[in-house]
Amino acid sequence: MKSLAQLKKELLADGVIDASEVKELEVALYADGKIDTEEAEFLLI
């Protein structure tokens, strides 16, 4: 699985987050069934 830093870099590379990237983000963030502090901060930045 990608790190949050790598995922962020890829998501922001073209300046647009499309539907497939939203799905990838959802899968990564909910992989363990919850959003932890690091993941919540990722969403806010």
C-alpha positions as CSV (number, residue, x, y, z in Angstrom):
1,M,0.0,0.0,0.0
2,K,1.2,3.5,-0.8
3,S,2.2,5.9,2.0
4,L,-0.1,8.9,2.6
5,A,2.8,11.2,1.3
6,Q,3.0,9.2,-1.9
7,L,-0.7,9.1,-2.4
8,K,-0.9,12.9,-1.8
9,K,1.8,13.5,-4.3
10,E,0.0,11.5,-7.0
11,L,-3.4,12.9,-6.2
12,L,-2.2,16.5,-6.5
13,A,0.1,16.0,-9.5
14,D,-2.4,17.2,-12.2
15,G,-4.4,19.5,-9.9
16,V,-7.6,17.5,-10.3
17,I,-8.8,14.6,-8.2
18,D,-11.0,12.4,-10.5
19,A,-13.4,9.7,-9.5
20,S,-10.8,6.9,-9.7
21,E,-8.5,8.8,-7.4
22,V,-11.4,9.4,-4.9
23,K,-11.9,5.6,-4.9
24,E,-8.2,5.0,-4.3
25,L,-8.3,7.5,-1.5
26,E,-11.3,5.9,0.1
27,V,-9.7,2.5,0.0
28,A,-6.5,3.7,1.5
29,L,-8.1,5.7,4.3
30,Y,-10.7,3.0,5.3
31,A,-8.3,0.0,4.9
32,D,-8.5,-0.7,8.6
33,G,-12.1,0.4,9.0
34,K,-11.4,3.7,10.7
35,I,-9.8,7.1,10.2
36,D,-6.9,7.7,12.6
37,T,-5.3,11.0,13.5
38,E,-2.7,10.9,10.7
39,E,-5.3,10.2,8.1
40,A,-7.6,12.9,9.4
41,E,-4.8,15.4,9.2
42,F,-4.0,14.2,5.7
43,L,-7.6,15.1,4.7
44,L,-7.3,18.6,6.1
45,I,-4.1,19.6,4.5
